[in-house]
Amino acid sequence: MTTTTLDKAAIQKKYLEERDKRLREDGNAQYQRLEGVFDDLAADPYTPWKERDPVTDHVTFAFIGGGFAGLVVGARLKEAGISDVRIIEKGGDFGGTWYWNRYPGAQCDTASMIYLPLLEETGHMPTEKYAHAPEIRGQCVRIANQFNLYEHALFHTEVTDLEWQETEQRWRVRTSRGDDFTAKYVGMGTGPLHVAKLPGIEGIDSFKGKAFHTSRWDYDYTGGTPDGGALDKLSDKRVAIIGTGATAVQCVPHLASATKELLVFQRTPSSVDVRDNHPIDPEWFESIATPGWQQRWFDNFVENQSQGMPAEDLVMDGWTELSRRIREKVLTLPPSEWNPETMMAAFEDADFEKMDEIRARVDTIVKDEDTAQDLKAWYRQLCKRPCFHDAYLQAFNEPGTRLIHTDGKGVERITETGVVANGELHEVDCIIYASGFEVGSEYTERAGFDLTGRDGQKLSEHWSEGMRTLHGLQSHGFPNAFIVQPSQAANLISNVPHNIVDHANTISTIVAHAEAEGYAEVEPTSEAETAWVDLVLSGSGMMIGSTECTPGYYNNEGQGLTEKNRHGLGHPAGARAFFQHIDKWRSSGEFKGLEFRKA
């Protein structure tokens, strides 16, 4: 850990200056969806479309979304004895985000041991600390095969309407493929990372060369395959990539070594720390993979990000390192001074030191001094999604790679022949948009459908002033419906699969109880829902999302949390407290706050 005395006031001033350059009145409205701008680019390039007849049957449980959420909920339901589980997925196979993200270098930013779900159940040993996309997709298929989730699945299908039928006590599900079937229970796991977005750049549809989004990578154009291989068709190409977030950090090294010229257009640099990826030793894995091992790793990761003093750090990554630094700062103080103010001061000090190290790392790697300066992130580490990589910064030492730093302004416009930034036209053969997915929009907008619950009430109406749930999972007035997402629950953004696995455990427990006792409906009472929302709102918020941060999806593009956004926070005492609460709630068998009804 650094012992350098830092000028905190000067750093904070620099942070605010850099933030102010990037503030925009339009916030999330600056982005546009891939569909409607490039309909041909929005198509699935990975799996051929297959014609089929509309489905008009009945299933016990229908789940929308074939990513981790659908897979884990489906697996848990199968373990609970529910045989007819249907998963509806707009992609051509299971995987969700990992179905679409097949760009070169794609891999998880959280350690494989806690990121890949159901490792213990499937008996899979991750091959490396941070698994690459093909292995992650492989785990998705492995889960689907092991739990027979392909049997009733509908792919290349989007739900268009969900309506509760009061008399029949079931949900009517309609889709883009003409399906019109019913389900006793429905689950939704559409997630925030499936609607690809583009920057709202003038002339974006005027470019005459090749253009695509990283989630629709065109290997026919670049060479290589989703499973690897050189991008050997780019050796004579001038390529622009717009965006420098986690996706670009992973694919830029591959482009830098393959292209004639690579122009990286940057509005805001990412903080890029050491990843230190390495193969997992089979003998070591065998020694730790004893019954219950993955849950122990889940718990240890959360404990190492809490205010407790865990005995060890099993995961040892960038997330737990920052927490460890904060604890070390706190331990230098007498226990009588341990309070929220000193905790926040410790966080500030640890973060200042860590970001100083990350910026210093740039100087040790990037040879060109001006480029190195432009690649330095001037904000707190948790203002944006932290990145970790061992080849991204090195890519800027490649002779054909050039950083086009726009100093917060972004690209000005696209022309028929290239990209205009800083008043200069850069002519290119190909533009790759590494602009991510839609995060800040309303849940029902991203999902593409709205639930119609009891008495014709829409979920969007029920949530008009903010999300309303019990445990982030169920809403009053929407019987037998479950929503898998982190908000109003653990809200553990550093490892989203942990949230998913925990919700799946809760869903399967509730459904198994309802089925065993012959209940037709289950939903939270209005009183329980209100009490839970009040609990969520009683907290002081999160360490991330501050308006002092540079704009990004963590802080609503610089606009901060509105009263409505605050409803999307987690348990006021943190992820660890939620997981402990819900575990006791499930184990008690009382299902406090839920109302079960017979036919």
N, C-alpha and C positions, 0 to 999 in steps of 0.2 A: 504494500500500500504506500502511496506517495506520502512524503513528509514535507513537501513543498508548501510554503505559506502562500495561500492564494488571496488575491485581491477580490473578495466576494462582491463588494459593491460595484467594481468595474465589470465583473462577469455578469452580474445581474443587469447592469445597464446595457451591456452588449446583447444579452438575451432579449430584452424588451425592444431594442432597436431592430433586431432581426425579425422579431414577431411583427412589429408594426409595418415592415416592408411587405408582409404577406397577407395582411388582413384584407378581406374583401366583403363588401356589403351583401353579395349574392350568396355567400356561404355554400351550402350543399347544392344550391341551384346552379352553380357553375358547371356541374357535370351533366352529362346526358347518357342515356342508355345506348348500348351497342345496337339493339333492335331499333329499327326506325331510321337510324343513320346509315348503318351498313347491314342490311338484312342478310345479304349473302355471307357476311363475315360472322353473323350470329349463329349460322347453321352448325350442326354437329359434324366436325371433320373426322371423327374417330370411329363411329359406328354407323353402318348403313341403316337407313330407315326401312322398316318392315311393315307392310300393310297387314292389318288384322281386323277382325269383326269387333264391333262395340261389345263391351261386357255389361251384362244386365243381371248379375246374380247378387247374392248376399254373403258377406263375410263377418266374422266376429270383430276383427280389428283391421281398420284401414289406416295406414300411415303415409303421410305426404312428405316425401324427401327420402332419397336413397343413399344419403351420406352416412356418416358415423351415427347420427341420431336414429335414423330408420333401422340401420343394421343392428345397433345395440338394443334398442327397444324390441325389435323383432326377435332377437336371440333370447332376451329375457322372457318374453311372452311365450316363446316355444318351450323354454325351460319350465314355465309355469303351467304348461299343458294346453295352451291356446294353439291349435293346429292351423287354423285358417287365418293367417296374417297376410294382408296384401300391402305391398309397398308401391307407391306411385312415384315415378321419378322422370323428370324431364330430359335427363341424359339417356344415353343408350345402354348404360349398365350402372351397377352400384359404384359408389365412390364420392358422390357429391362434389365438393370442392376439388377433391383429388381425381375425380373423373375428368374435370375440365382442365386443371392445371397440369399440363404435360410439357411445359416449356423446358428447355435444357437447364439442368441444374436444380430443378425444383426439389425441395426437401423441407422437412419440418424444422421449425426453429426451437421447438421444445424437445427435450430428450426422448428418444424412441421408447424407452422403457415405460414412460408415463403418457406418451402421446398416442401410440398405437393401442386401440382398445381391444379388450378380450384376448390379450396375449396368453394369459394362463389357460383360458378356456380352449384356445385353439392349439396350444403347445408350440407357438412360434417364438423363436429367438430372433430378435432384431439383429441384422448383420452389422450395423454400425450405430454409434451413439445418436446420430441424427440421420434417420432413414431418408432415402431419396424417394421420389414420387412412385416409381414402378413398384417398389417394395410396399409402399403404403396402399397403392391400389390392389396389390396382391393380397394384403391382409383383408381388405374389404371383400374381395371375391372369396377368400378363405372362410370368412364369417358367413357369407351368404350361402355357400355350399354346405358348410357344416350344419347350419340350422335350417336348411331347405327353404330359403327365402326366395329363391327364383320361382318356386311353384306357382304362386299367385301374382307375381310382380307384373307391373305395367310400366314399360319403358317408353321413352320419347312421348311422354304423356304429361300434361299439366292439368291440375284441378282448376276448374273454373267456378265451381259453386259447391258450397256445403250448407245443407239445410236440415235442421232438426225437425223430425216428424213426430209431433207430440202424441198422436193417437197410437202410432206403431212403436214409439219409444226407440227410435233408431235414426241414424243420419242418412240423408240422401246425398250421394256423391256424383257430381257430373264433371266431365273432363273435355279436353280439347279434341279427343278422338271419338267423341260421341258416346262414351261410356255413361251409363246411368244405373248405378247399383247402390245398394244400401249396406250399412255397417252398424253394428251395435255401438262400437267405440271408434273414435277417430283420434289420431295423433298428428301433430304438425312439427316437423323439424326442417323447415326450409332454410333456416340459418341466414346469416348476413353476407355470406360469400358465394353467391350464386348468380346474381344479376350483374353482369359485366358492365362497367361504366367507361365512358370516354370523357376527356376534358372538353369543355365547351369552347373549342378554338375556332375562330373564324376560318372558313374555307376548308374545314376538315374533310368534306366530301368532294373536294375539287382535285385531289392528288391523282395523277395519272399512272403512277408507279404501283408497286405492290404495297398493301397495307393490311395489317391484322393485329388483333388483340392477343396478348400473351396467353389467355385462356382458350384461344382458338389457333394455336400455333400451326403454321403451314409448313410441314416438313417436306412436302413436295417441292416447295420453293427453296427451302434452306438446306435440304439434305439432312441426313441423320434420321433418327426415329425417336419416338417417346421413350424407348428403352435405352437410348444412348447412340453413340456413333458421331462421327465428325459432321459438322455443318458444311460439307464440302462443296455445296453449290453457291456459297457466298464469297468465294475467294476473289471474285472480280466485282463485288458489289459494294456500293456505298450505302450504309445502313444507319438510320436514325432510330434511337429508342427514346421515347418520351415518358419520363417518370423515373424516379430513383428511390422507390420504396423497396420493401422486402423482395418483391418479384425481380426487379432490376438487379438488385444486389446478387441474386443467384444466377441470373442468365447472362449478365454483362461479361463475365469472364469467358464464357463459351463463345459469345459473339466477338469479343476482342481478338481471340486467337484465330477466328475463322474468316473475318471480313477483310476486304481491301481497306476499308475505312469505316470506323464506328464513331458516330457522334452521339454522345450521351447528353440529352437536354435535361437540365436540373433546375427546378424551382427552389427546392429545399433539400439539403444533403441529409442523408440518414446517418445516425450514429452506428458505426460498424466496429464492433468489438471482436475479439478472438473467438472463433468457434471451436477450434481444436477437435475436429471430428476424428474418429478413429474406429477401427473394427472392434466388435465385441468379442471377447475371448470366450469360446464355448465352455472351457473348464470353469472359468469364473461364473458364467451364467448358470451352469449346473449347480454351483455351490450356493447361489442365492435364490434359485427358482424353486423354493419350497412352498408348500400349500399356503395360499393367501399372500404370495409375494407382491403381486402388482398393487393390491390395495394398500399394503404397507408402504410401497413407494409413493403411491398417491398421497397418503397421509403425511409421509415424511416431507414431501415437497411443499405441502400446505403449511405444515408446522414450521418449516424453515423460512416461510414468508410471513409468519405471524410474529407477535411480540414475545412469544415464549422463548425458551432456551433449549432447543433440541440437542440431544446428545451427539448426533451426527448428521451429516448432509450426504444422503445417498446419491442425489442427482448431480450435484456439483456443476451448476451452469450459471449463466449470467444473471438469471432471476434470483437464485438463492445467494449469489455472491453479494448483490446489493443489500439484501436483507442482513447478511452476515456482517457487512461493514457497518450497518446501522446499529446492530446489537453491540458490536465492539465499541462504537462511540458511546452508547448508553452505559456500558459497563465501566467506563472511566468515571462515571458520575456516582456519587453516593445514592443509595436506594431512596433516600428521602427526597431526592430531586427528580425522581422518575414520574413524569406527568406528561400530558399531551403536548405541552409547549416544548419540553426538552426532547421529546420523541421527534417532533417536527424539525427541531433544530439539528438533531442527529441525522435525520434524513437529508436535510439540506447540505450539511457538511459532507456526508458520504457521497452524495450525488455530485457536488462540485468537484470533489477529488476524482471520482470515477470518470466524469466527462472530460476533465483535464487530461487524464491518462488516455482516453479514447482519441482526443484531438492530437496528443503527442504521438500516438501510434501512427497517425497519418504521415507525420514528418519523417518517421523512420522507414516508411515503405515507399511513398510516392516521390519520385525523383524530381519532378518539376515543382519548384517552390510555389508558383502561382496556382497550379492545379491543386497542390496540397492544401493551400489556404482555403480554396473554394470548396473542398471536400469536408471541411470541418463543421460539425454540427454545433450550433450555438443555441442550445436549449437543454432543459433537464432530460435525463435519459428516458424517463417515462412520459415525456410530452408526446412522443410518437412511439410506434412499435419498435422496440430495440432490435437491431440487426446484429448478426454474428456471422462472420465469414472470413475465410483464410485466403481468398483469391480475388475478391472484389477490388480492393485498393490496388493490388498488384496489377490489375488489368490496365490501369492508366499509365503504366510504364511501357505498354505495347506501342510500337511506333505509329500504328494506324488508328489508335484510340484517342479521341479528343473530348474533353469535358466542355460543354457549352453551358456555363453557369449564367443563369438569367437574373441572379440576385433578387430572387423572390417574385419576379414579374411573370415568369412562365413564358411559354411560346406565344408569340404575337399572332401568327396566322400560318395557315398551310396554303401553298400554291400548287399549281399543276406539277411543278418540278421539285418542290422541296419544302423546307421548314424555315420560317422567318423568326429570328430571335435576336434581341439586342440591335434591331434595325438591319440585320444582315440576312440575306437569303443563303441557305445552305442546300445546295442541290443534292438529292439522294435518289437511290433506286428503290428503296424500301423504307417504310415507316412502321415501327413496332410500338404499339401502345401498351405500356406497362402501368396502366392507370387503375388497376384493381377492380373492386366490386362496390356496389351500392351499399352503404352502411347506415347513413343517417336518415333514411326515409322511414315512413310509417310502416309498421309490421305488415299490415294487409296490402300495402302497395308493393312491397318486395315479394310477398307471397303470391300475388296475382289473383287472390280470391278473398272473400270476406265470409265469415261464418254468420249464418242466420240462426240464432238460438231460439229459446222459448219466447213465445208471443211475438215473433218476428223481429226481435231485437238483433241488430248487427253488432259484431264484436267491435268494429270501428266506433260505433256509438257508445258502447259500454266503456271503451277506452278513450273517449273523446277528450277527457281532461287528464289522461295519463293511464298507464297500464294498471289494471286491477286484477290481482290473482291471489290465490293461496299458494304459498311456496313457489311462486313463479310458474306454476304448472297447470292450474285449473281456475276457471272463472265462473262466478255465480251466474246462472241463467243459461249456461252452455253445458248441459249434462253429457257425461261420457266423453268429454273432449279434453285432450291433454296437449300442452304446448311445451316443447323441449327447447329451452334457451336459457342463458345464464341469469337474466335479470330477475329481480325480486327473489333471488335464491342465493347461491354462492357467489355468483358474478366473478368467477375465477378466470380472468382473461388470459393469464399466463399459461393456462393449460385447459382449454375448452373441453377436450374429451372427458376430463374428470367430471365436469358438470353434467355431461351427457350420460355417462355411466350411472351417476347417482340418480338422475331423473328416471332413467330406465328401471333402476331398482325400485323406485317409488311407484311407477306406473304398474309394473308387473305385480307388485304387492297388492295394490288397490284392486286391480282387475281380478287377480286370483281370488281375493276375498269376496268380491261381488259375485263372481261366478259360482264359488263354492256355496254361498248362502242364498243363491237364487234371486239376487237383486237385478232389477231391470235398469236402474239409473243410479248414478252417483255424481254429486257435484258439491262444491263448498257452499256453506251457508253464507248469506249476505253479511252476517255479523263477523264470521271468521275471516272473510275476505277483507272487510274494512279494517279489522284489527291488524291483519298482516300488512296491509298497505301503510297503516299508521306507523307500524314498527319500522318499515323500510324508510319512511320519510323522517323518522326521528333521528337518523344518523347525521353525521357531519359531512358526509360525502366521501369522495375518494381522493387519494393523493394524485391521481391523474385527472385530466379534464379541466385543469385550471385555464382561465382566460389569459393568464400570464404566459401560457405556452404558445409556441408558434402554431398556426392553424393546422388542423388535421382531424381525423375522424374521432380521436379521443376527446376533443373539446368542441365537437360540433362545428368544425371548421372555424375555430376562433370565436364563435359566438357564445360559447359557454353553455352550461346546463340551464335550460328553461325549467319552469315549474313542471312542465309535462315531462321533460327529460329526466328529472329527478326521480320520477316514478320508476325509472328503469335501472336504478341502482340496486345493490345487493343488500344482504343482511348487515345491519349497522355495526355489528361486531366483527365482520369479516367472514371470509370463506370458511375458515376453520370452525367458527361458531355455528354457521349454517349446517355444515356437514354433521356436526355433533348433534344439533337439534333434530335434523330430519332422520338421522339414524335411530335416535330414541323414539321419535314419532312412529316410524315404521315398526320398530321392534315391539312397541307397546301393544299393537293390535287394536288400539282403541279408535284410531283414525279421527282424532279430535278435529273438529271443524268441517268434517264431511257429512253429508246427509245421503244415506242409501235408501232407495225406494223400491218396493216390489211392483210388479206389473199391475 
